[in-house]
């Protein structure tokens, strides 16, 4: 079973919002505000689940949430999702983990199947098709819930296309 990420005292919710405040999934860095869109999709590039986090937050924490919705024979992910507990969670669900190896990893895993690893392009193509929608590419919405609604509408349009 996956555990939710730890939350520090004085914060509210998973995203570490200020107490009593609303979480807008906006990360702040020297370059400005940013957000990350995490998605689970089929091998045909159809989105199944979409979530939103602040830009500076790590990818693995959101993968723990997304893996609950995953089904299939392989769990294909980018190097940002390379973690032992995520690989183990995929195996417990009966999936073969095909995750790009993080170059900073101390103990290297066995190499991935090339044929399965090539399916990662479908995820990149799905994000490209999502960003064809101007509201998704530029994030005009100030609140996370409104931006997530725009993402869900764009995902529905991809399914209808």
C-alpha positions as CSV (number, residue, x, y, z in Angstrom):
1,X,0.0,0.0,0.0
2,X,1.3,3.5,-0.8
3,X,1.6,6.0,1.9
4,X,0.8,9.7,1.4
5,X,3.8,12.1,1.5
6,X,4.6,13.5,4.9
7,X,3.1,16.9,5.7
8,X,4.9,19.4,8.0
9,X,3.1,20.8,11.0
10,X,1.4,24.1,10.2
11,X,0.6,23.2,6.6
12,X,-2.7,22.1,5.2
13,X,-3.2,19.5,2.5
14,X,-0.8,17.5,0.4
15,X,0.7,20.4,-1.5
16,X,2.0,22.2,1.6
17,X,-0.3,25.2,1.4
18,X,-0.4,27.9,4.0
19,X,-2.9,27.2,6.9
20,X,-6.3,28.4,5.9
21,X,-5.1,29.2,2.4
22,X,-6.0,27.6,-0.9
23,X,-3.5,25.5,-2.8
24,X,-2.9,26.7,-6.3
25,X,-0.1,24.3,-7.3
26,X,2.2,27.2,-8.0
27,X,5.9,26.7,-7.4
28,X,8.1,29.7,-7.1
29,X,11.7,29.9,-8.3
30,X,14.0,32.6,-9.7
31,X,12.4,32.1,-13.1
32,X,8.9,32.8,-11.7
33,X,5.9,30.7,-11.0
34,X,5.6,27.2,-12.4
35,X,3.4,24.1,-12.2
36,X,3.9,20.5,-13.2
37,X,1.2,18.3,-14.9
38,X,1.5,14.6,-14.2
39,X,-0.4,12.2,-16.3
40,X,-1.2,8.5,-16.6
41,X,-2.1,7.4,-20.2
42,X,-2.7,4.3,-22.3
43,X,-0.1,3.0,-24.8
44,X,-2.2,4.7,-27.5
45,X,-1.6,8.1,-25.8
46,X,-5.1,8.6,-24.3
47,X,-5.0,10.3,-20.9
48,X,-6.5,8.3,-18.0
49,X,-5.6,10.5,-15.0
50,X,-4.1,14.0,-14.7
51,X,-2.8,15.7,-11.6
52,X,-1.2,19.0,-10.8
53,X,1.7,20.0,-8.5
54,X,3.9,23.0,-7.8
55,X,6.9,23.2,-10.1
56,X,9.6,22.5,-7.6
57,X,8.0,19.4,-6.2
58,X,9.5,16.0,-7.1
59,X,7.9,13.7,-9.5
60,X,8.0,10.5,-7.4
61,X,5.5,11.8,-4.8
62,X,2.8,12.2,-7.4
63,X,3.6,8.9,-9.0
64,X,2.5,7.2,-5.8
65,X,-0.9,8.7,-6.3
66,X,-1.2,7.9,-10.0
67,X,-0.1,4.3,-9.7
68,X,-3.4,3.5,-8.0
69,X,-5.2,4.1,-11.3
70,X,-2.7,2.1,-13.4
71,X,-3.5,-1.2,-14.9
72,X,-1.8,-3.2,-17.6
73,X,1.4,-5.3,-18.0
74,X,4.0,-2.6,-18.0
75,X,4.6,0.6,-16.0
76,X,6.5,2.9,-18.3
77,X,7.9,6.1,-16.8
78,X,10.6,8.8,-17.1
79,X,13.9,9.0,-15.1
80,X,12.2,11.5,-12.7
81,X,10.0,8.6,-11.4
82,X,13.0,6.2,-10.8
83,X,12.6,5.1,-7.2
84,X,12.8,1.6,-5.6
85,X,9.5,1.9,-3.8
86,X,7.7,2.9,-7.1
87,X,9.3,-0.1,-8.9
88,X,8.2,-2.3,-6.0
89,X,4.6,-0.9,-6.1
90,X,4.5,-1.6,-9.8
91,X,5.6,-5.2,-9.4
92,X,3.0,-5.7,-6.6
93,X,0.3,-4.7,-9.1
94,X,1.6,-7.2,-11.6
95,X,3.4,-4.7,-13.9
96,X,6.8,-4.9,-15.3
97,X,8.6,-1.6,-14.5
98,X,10.1,0.1,-17.5
99,X,11.6,3.2,-16.0
100,X,14.6,5.2,-17.3
101,X,17.4,5.0,-14.9
102,X,18.3,8.1,-12.9
103,X,22.0,8.8,-13.6
104,X,22.6,9.7,-9.9
105,X,21.5,6.2,-8.8
106,X,24.0,4.3,-6.7
107,X,22.9,0.8,-7.5
108,X,22.0,0.3,-11.2
109,X,19.1,-1.9,-12.2
110,X,18.8,-4.2,-15.1
111,X,18.3,-2.5,-18.5
112,X,14.8,-2.0,-19.8
113,X,13.2,-3.7,-22.8
114,X,13.8,-1.5,-25.8
115,X,10.4,-2.3,-27.4
116,X,8.5,-1.3,-24.3
117,X,10.7,1.7,-23.6
118,X,10.0,3.1,-27.1
119,X,6.3,3.4,-26.0
120,X,7.3,6.4,-23.9
121,X,7.0,8.5,-27.0
122,X,3.2,8.1,-26.7
123,X,3.3,10.0,-23.4
124,X,5.3,12.8,-25.0
125,X,2.9,12.9,-27.9
126,X,-0.1,13.1,-25.5
127,X,1.5,16.1,-23.7
128,X,2.1,17.7,-27.1
129,X,-1.6,17.2,-28.1
130,X,-2.7,18.6,-24.7
131,X,-0.5,21.7,-25.2
132,X,-2.2,22.5,-28.5
133,X,-5.0,23.9,-26.4
134,X,-4.0,27.4,-25.6
135,X,-5.5,27.5,-22.1
136,X,-3.4,24.4,-21.2
137,X,-0.2,25.7,-22.6
138,X,-0.3,29.1,-20.9
139,X,-2.2,28.4,-17.7
140,X,-4.4,31.5,-17.6
141,X,-6.3,30.2,-14.6
142,X,-5.1,31.4,-11.3
143,X,-6.4,28.6,-9.1
144,X,-5.4,24.9,-9.4
145,X,-8.9,23.7,-9.4
146,X,-9.8,25.8,-12.5
147,X,-6.6,24.8,-14.3
148,X,-7.3,21.1,-13.5
149,X,-10.8,21.6,-14.9
150,X,-9.3,22.9,-18.2
151,X,-6.9,20.0,-18.2
152,X,-9.8,17.6,-17.8
153,X,-11.7,19.3,-20.6
154,X,-8.7,19.0,-22.9
155,X,-8.3,15.3,-22.0
156,X,-12.0,14.8,-22.9
157,X,-11.4,16.4,-26.3
158,X,-8.4,14.1,-26.9
159,X,-10.7,11.1,-26.2
160,X,-13.3,12.4,-28.6
161,X,-10.8,13.2,-31.3
